Amino acid sequence: MQTSSRPTAVFTLTAAAMLVVNAWPAHAQDAQVVRIAHAGPISGAIAHIGKDTENGVRMALDDLNAQGLVIGGKKTKFELDAEDDAGDPRQATAVAQKLCDSKVAGVVGHLQSGTTIPASNIYNKCGLPHITAAATNPDVTKRGYNTTYRVIANDNALGAALATYAYDTLKIKTVAVIDDRTAYGQGLADVFKATAEQKGVKVVATDYTNDKATDFTAILTRIKSQKPDAIFYGGLDAQAGPMLRQMEQLGLGNLKYFGGDALCTEKLAELSSQSANIKNVTCATGGASVQKMQGGAEWKKRYDARFPGQFQVYSPYAYDATFVLVDAMKRADSVNPKVYVPFISKTHLKGVTANIAFTPKGELTTPAITLYTFKNKVRTELN
């Protein structure tokens, strides 16, 4: 799958929104409205993650509007266009086509790799830039589209970091690997498995489920017979929570449990029904913890004041992604994608999450990784 920004010292951006320019009447040539849309799952099992990311875009737009920007000689007001892809690849492509047809100026989204990859094809065809704050499969940027960017570390970094920690620090000798068959979950699991085996960890079982499942009894029963030290799950918190609860019920509550950013959320303890074995979770996110982000502490205070109890993972990145798009518009002095897209690749922005610059493929030049566990059922940074 694979996901915080600022006020004045805040020229930052993060992942998953879109921009549409609406022409004003002839008598208002000194003003323009630029609509920034967020595309992600606002319905379904992971709506809480999608809403958090949308909130990051809303904050960014408020901060940008407070600056009173003039772009292309016109006063510019930003508005949000919130789009729901329901975490479904087909709906994501329909959303992408809708935004292309509406002449949006840019996109922050989508949330998941399985929605971002097909949507990116459509955005590329119509020349519409999009920045994901959360999708981590390396294939998102593999084709080298100049319209596709990511402001978070990819699965190659996340999976390898988890496998290394499992072997080097926790001394894991055997592991079972499960994934949800999505582009995100399977890709992350493959990287973890390959790195673990290179380190000398024995993979004693591999299995899979789907991103809508809630009953993992059969899978866990098969795995139990293999007596692994740990389970790695490539998938979302909506499945990881019930899986942790069922592990405890089946006598697997002592196993270590690893996963990526999509299960590394504030809501995991709740989704596990507050299972005691959540203390055995180690998960990774592609970036610094919000407390250690260069603008994170102040940004988080503002976020919590506006959206109490809604913070999950990716909203700081969505915030920064929005700023990245507008920063390119400012440097190009245009909100027209055909004009400002080439300026995105030249980004050097001090964001809330990090100093943002891109490789030729649209990846961050210096991505960070943070490992977490759950202490007293609260997500807590390890490194």
GUMARNU-662128 format. One record per residue (C-alpha): residue in one letter; residue number from 1; x, z negated, y negated. Coordinates in pm, whole numbers. Layout:
GUMARNU-662128
  res    n    east      up   north
    a  NUM       X       Z       Y
...
end
This chain:
GUMARNU-662128
  res    n    east      up   north
    m    1       0       0       0
    q    2     109    -105    -147
    t    3     -30    -400    -830
    s    4     150    -804   -1648
    s    5     236    -742   -2002
    r    6     257    -844   -2360
    p    7     158    -876   -2724
    t    8     416    -791   -2996
    a    9     743    -795   -2805
    v   10     538    -593   -2567
    f   11     606    -229   -2548
    t   12     539    -240   -2172
    l   13     330     -82   -1910
    t   14     211    -113   -1551
    a   15       8      55   -1292
    a   16    -323     219   -1262
    a   17    -523     372   -1553
    m   18    -623     706   -1702
    l   19    -655     861   -2041
    v   20    -918    1092   -2177
    v   21    -920    1243   -2523
    n   22   -1260    1293   -2688
    a   23   -1275    1528   -2983
    w   24   -1418    1370   -3297
    p   25   -1645    1559   -3538
    a   26   -1485    1788   -3795
    h   27   -1530    1534   -4076
    a   28   -1320    1278   -3887
    q   29   -1000    1473   -3836
    d   30    -796    1165   -3931
    a   31    -910     972   -3620
    q   32    -920    1026   -3244
    v   33   -1035     833   -2940
    v   34    -806     830   -2636
    r   35    -980     698   -2329
    i   36    -761     538   -2066
    a   37    -919     512   -1726
    h   38    -823     284   -1442
    a   39    -866     427   -1091
    g   40    -878     188    -798
    p   41   -1106      -5    -561
    i   42   -1360    -198    -768
    s   43   -1595    -225    -472
    g   44   -1529    -323    -112
    a   45   -1305    -578      59
    i   46   -1015    -556    -187
    a   47   -1218    -524    -506
    h   48   -1049    -844    -630
    i   49    -713    -663    -630
    g   50    -852    -352    -797
    k   51   -1025    -561   -1064
    d   52    -703    -749   -1138
    t   53    -525    -418   -1195
    e   54    -809    -292   -1416
    n   55    -779    -612   -1619
    g   56    -413    -532   -1684
    v   57    -514    -199   -1834
    r   58    -779    -365   -2051
    m   59    -521    -604   -2191
    a   60    -281    -321   -2265
    l   61    -547    -127   -2452
    d   62    -636    -432   -2662
    d   63    -270    -478   -2754
    l   64    -224    -111   -2833
    n   65    -533    -102   -3052
    a   66    -401    -404   -3243
    q   67     -97    -194   -3340
    g   68    -304      61   -3533
    l   69    -111     355   -3391
    v   70    -103     699   -3551
    i   71     -25     981   -3306
    g   72     -20    1346   -3409
    g   73    -110    1246   -3763
    k   74    -435    1078   -3650
    k   75    -540     718   -3626
    t   76    -574     651   -3254
    k   77    -817     420   -3079
    f   78    -787     359   -2703
    e   79   -1086     299   -2477
    l   80   -1108     227   -2105
    d   81   -1272     456   -1850
    a   82   -1298     250   -1528
    e   83   -1327     455   -1210
    d   84   -1396     319    -859
    d   85   -1228     498    -568
    a   86   -1351     228    -322
    g   87   -1013     246    -146
    d   88   -1126     570      19
    p   89    -903     882      10
    r   90   -1198    1120     -20
    q   91   -1350     925    -305
    a   92   -1008     903    -469
    t   93    -974    1281    -471
    a   94   -1325    1313    -616
    v   95   -1230    1067    -891
    a   96    -907    1258    -958
    q   97   -1094    1588    -988
    k   98   -1350    1429   -1219
    l   99   -1073    1305   -1446
    c  100    -903    1643   -1448
    d  101   -1234    1813   -1534
    s  102   -1298    1561   -1812
    k  103    -964    1648   -1966
    v  104    -821    1299   -1941
    a  105    -479    1257   -2095
    g  106    -320    1040   -1823
    v  107    -381     817   -1523
    v  108    -278     471   -1418
    g  109    -359     453   -1050
    h  110    -437     457    -773
    l  111    -393     122    -599
    q  112    -323     221    -237
    s  113     -81     476     -97
    g  114    -358     635     109
    t  115    -556     708    -207
    t  116    -263     778    -439
    i  117     -99    1047    -225
    p  118    -399    1284    -201
    a  119    -501    1214    -561
    s  120    -149    1299    -682
    n  121    -188    1654    -550
    i  122    -492    1706    -772
    y  123    -331    1549   -1077
    n  124     -27    1770   -1032
    k  125    -238    2085   -1012
    c  126    -414    2009   -1340
    g  127    -100    1875   -1512
    l  128    -232    1521   -1552
    p  129      26    1238   -1546
    h  130     -47     929   -1338
    i  131     146     608   -1284
    t  132      77     379    -992
    a  133     129       8   -1034
    a  134      80     -69    -668
    a  135     112     217    -416
    t  136     442     166    -233
    n  137     473     435      37
    p  138     787     643     -36
    d  139     583     960      20
    v  140     405     899    -313
    t  141     706    1039    -499
    k  142     874    1241    -225
    r  143     739    1575    -350
    g  144     899    1522    -689
    y  145     592    1595    -903
    n  146     671    1551   -1272
    t  147     322    1403   -1307
    t  148     374    1114   -1059
    y  149     549     784   -1136
    r  150     569     435    -989
    v  151     650     108   -1170
    i  152     704    -106    -860
    a  153     952    -104    -570
    n  154     862     111    -268
    d  155     824      23     101
    n  156    1183     108     186
    a  157    1290    -188     -25
    l  158    1003    -420      76
    g  159    1018    -362     453
    a  160    1395    -392     463
    a  161    1395    -712     257
    l  162    1140    -877     489
    a  163    1326    -776     806
    t  164    1656    -898     665
    y  165    1506   -1233     567
    a  166    1341   -1268     910
    y  167    1671   -1220    1090
    d  168    1930   -1367     853
    t  169    1739   -1668     722
    l  170    1463   -1751     972
    k  171    1669   -1645    1278
    i  172    1379   -1449    1428
    k  173    1475   -1298    1765
    t  174    1148   -1132    1874
    v  175     857    -990    1675
    a  176     523    -814    1729
    v  177     430    -543    1477
    i  178      72    -456    1378
    d  179     -39    -204    1115
    d  180    -372     -84     978
    r  181    -301     291    1025
    t  182    -315     357     651
    a  183     -32     537     474
    y  184      65     204     321
    g  185      39     -20     626
    q  186     196     215     877
    g  187     476     316     643
    l  188     567     -44     566
    a  189     551    -144     933
    d  190     779     146    1031
    v  191    1044      40     779
    f  192    1024    -324     886
    k  193    1048    -231    1254
    a  194    1344       4    1208
    t  195    1536    -248     997
    a  196    1456    -537    1231
    e  197    1581    -342    1533
    q  198    1900    -247    1347
    k  199    1957    -617    1278
    g  200    1913    -703    1647
    v  201    1552    -829    1649
    k  202    1359    -724    1960
    v  203    1015    -571    1893
    v  204     816    -694    2192
    a  205     480    -538    2099
    t  206     333    -280    1862
    d  207     -38    -251    1794
    y  208    -275    -129    1528
    t  209    -612    -197    1372
    n  210    -786     -52    1065
    d  211    -840    -158     706
    k  212   -1206    -251     766
    a  213   -1157    -471    1075
    t  214   -1236    -843    1087
    d  215   -1190    -930    1457
    f  216    -832    -929    1589
    t  217    -886   -1140    1901
    a  218    -805    -863    2150
    i  219    -486    -761    1969
    l  220    -368   -1119    1927
    t  221    -443   -1202    2291
    r  222    -224    -910    2404
    i  223      51   -1020    2171
    k  224      31   -1382    2287
    s  225     137   -1279    2638
    q  226     462   -1137    2494
    k  227     558   -1472    2337
    p  228     704   -1338    2010
    d  229     864   -1558    1744
    a  230     674   -1379    1470
    i  231     411   -1120    1379
    f  232     455    -855    1112
    y  233     135    -707     967
    g  234     133    -390     760
    g  235    -198    -405     576
    l  236    -420    -582     325
    d  237    -507    -943     254
    a  238    -868    -871     358
    q  239    -745    -836     718
    a  240    -445   -1071     703
    g  241    -665   -1368     608
    p  242    -898   -1348     911
    m  243    -600   -1263    1134
    l  244    -422   -1583    1032
    r  245    -735   -1787    1105
    q  246    -776   -1626    1448
    m  247    -406   -1680    1528
    e  248    -458   -2051    1477
    q  249    -768   -2048    1696
    l  250    -574   -1874    1976
    g  251    -283   -2118    1970
    l  252     -51   -1888    1772
    g  253     -44   -2105    1465
    n  254     327   -2178    1501
    l  255     435   -1812    1470
    k  256     600   -1684    1157
    y  257     398   -1415     982
    f  258     536   -1136     762
    g  259     368    -885     533
    g  260     403    -675     221
    d  261     264    -689    -129
    a  262     -96    -598     -39
    l  263    -142    -924     151
    c  264      82   -1126     -81
    t  265    -206   -1225    -311
    e  266    -333   -1545    -467
    k  267    -649   -1505    -258
    l  268    -484   -1503      87
    a  269    -537   -1875     149
    e  270    -907   -1841      69
    l  271    -941   -1533     292
    s  272    -778   -1725     578
    s  273   -1039   -2002     538
    q  274    -754   -2229     428
    s  275    -586   -2206     769
    a  276    -292   -2443     811
    n  277     -65   -2167     942
    i  278     -61   -1992     605
    k  279     251   -2203     552
    n  280     425   -1969     799
    v  281     367   -1660     585
    t  282     656   -1476     422
    c  283     552   -1181     208
    a  284     723    -950     -40
    t  285     620    -793    -368
    g  286     795    -512    -549
    g  287     904    -684    -866
    a  288     989   -1019   -1018
    s  289     745   -1307    -998
    v  290     530   -1326   -1311
    q  291     709   -1650   -1406
    k  292    1046   -1469   -1402
    m  293     938   -1145   -1567
    q  294    1098   -1109   -1908
    g  295     760   -1126   -2078
    g  296     566   -1281   -1792
    a  297     501   -1642   -1891
    e  298     339   -1564   -2225
    w  299     158   -1262   -2083
    k  300      12   -1469   -1798
    k  301    -122   -1728   -2044
    r  302    -307   -1455   -2229
    y  303    -432   -1299   -1906
    d  304    -567   -1629   -1771
    a  305    -739   -1702   -2101
    r  306    -921   -1370   -2090
    f  307    -974   -1336   -1712
    p  308    -976   -1690   -1569
    g  309    -910   -1710   -1196
    q  310    -875   -1333   -1151
    f  311    -497   -1285   -1134
    q  312    -372   -1142    -803
    v  313     -56    -926    -807
    y  314     -54    -595    -991
    s  315    -206    -652   -1336
    p  316     133    -692   -1512
    y  317     244    -358   -1366
    a  318     -80    -190   -1470
    y  319     -26    -327   -1818
    d  320     323    -179   -1830
    a  321     210     152   -1682
    t  322     -41     192   -1964
    f  323     231     127   -2220
    v  324     459     382   -2049
    l  325     199     653   -2099
    v  326     137     565   -2463
    d  327     510     528   -2532
    a  328     555     888   -2412
    m  329     268     999   -2636
    k  330     428     828   -2935
    r  331     766     990   -2873
    a  332     602    1330   -2824
    d  333     369    1266   -3121
    s  334      86    1403   -2908
    v  335    -182    1281   -2669
    n  336    -192    1621   -2497
    p  337     -50    1595   -2141
    k  338     107    1939   -2166
    v  339     312    1810   -2459
    y  340     392    1452   -2362
    v  341     445    1472   -1983
    p  342     815    1572   -2018
    f  343     873    1257   -2225
    i  344     769    1022   -1941
    s  345    1079    1102   -1738
    k  346    1292     995   -2039
    t  347    1128     652   -2062
    h  348    1343     354   -2160
    l  349    1091      80   -2221
    k  350    1122    -298   -2237
    g  351     814    -393   -2041
    v  352     663    -721   -1937
    t  353     765    -664   -1576
    a  354    1109    -513   -1635
    n  355    1312    -266   -1837
    i  356    1148      57   -1722
    a  357    1336     382   -1661
    f  358    1276     643   -1392
    t  359    1479     844   -1143
    p  360    1419    1222   -1129
    k  361    1166    1155    -850
    g  362     964     909   -1060
    e  363    1089     586    -902
    l  364    1220     289   -1099
    t  365    1595     305   -1146
    t  366    1637     -70   -1079
    p  367    1345    -204    -873
    a  368    1328    -576    -796
    i  369    1195    -757    -487
    t  370    1046   -1107    -469
    l  371     975   -1300    -148
    y  372     697   -1559    -133
    t  373     562   -1820     103
    f  374     261   -2051      73
    k  375     327   -2417      -1
    n  376      24   -2644      -2
    k  377    -171   -2317      39
    v  378     -45   -2187    -296
    r  379     167   -1872    -319
    t  380     519   -1987    -403
    e  381     834   -1788    -479
    l  382    1119   -1810    -227
    n  383    1402   -1631    -405
end
